[in-house]
């Protein structure tokens, strides 16, 4: 069931790792430890992302606009990270966020860098988290605007750089609550995983069209992967869906001309379940 759509799912899961990490960065030591834990996972996940070098996508994540960009660069990792630090301190939004163009209103607004966290993993991957002052005098402990950048050297000597930016005025704590569902929606007519809570609803717009082309929902479940797969098979079967593709940790279901992919991953507390339409128009 490997496809550009499944690779896009990997990209969205990268976003889902990076931005919650920023949401927990109120304490400097905690942020450093969090970034260190996530870097190896990010480095291994980025390589198969179905975005070409230089591409930039807008992602609506739990109702807030984010930007996801992947570039290929040359030189040393030190040089790349130094440039990123300079951009974050530039004082203007488009440069500070590392985007190829200004944000929606076309104006390049001033922005103040508040602090930066940097980490290096044993694999050699490097990450930085730039945290910017909030707009309108909002409390400093409510993180809003952040830039998370990950850089690692490929086998050919080039450097893969992935940037995730939250430019929203919505506090990250509200986008990723510790308990209960995150803001977003469930797929209509599709089963919700048993005993789960929704952690992510992501909509990805086309690079040129700006129209939503892909969507994914991610749920946390206390069930181990094998139990979660069996449970979801029962739930979808009860709704009349047939299994048209099967792996130990993934399923494809079809009903009335629409197909949906479910991808399962093990966690320390159970599993995550990612659901996305396949070969059918996105829901509203």
Secondary structure, DSSP 8 states (H G I E B T S, - for coil): --SHHHHHHHHHHHHHHHHHHHHT-SSHHHHHHHHHHHHHHHHHHHTT-S--TTEEEEEEETTEEEEEEEEEE-S-HHHHHHHHHHHHTSSBHHHHHT-SS--TTS---B--EEEEEEEE-TTS-EEEEEEE--GGG--TTS---EEEEEEEE-TTS-EEEEEEEE--SS-HHHHS-SSS--SS---TTS---TTEEEEEEEEEE-TTT-SEEEEEEEEEESS-HHHHHHHHHHHHHHTT-EEEEEETTEEEEEETTEEEEEEEEEETTEEEEEEEEESS----
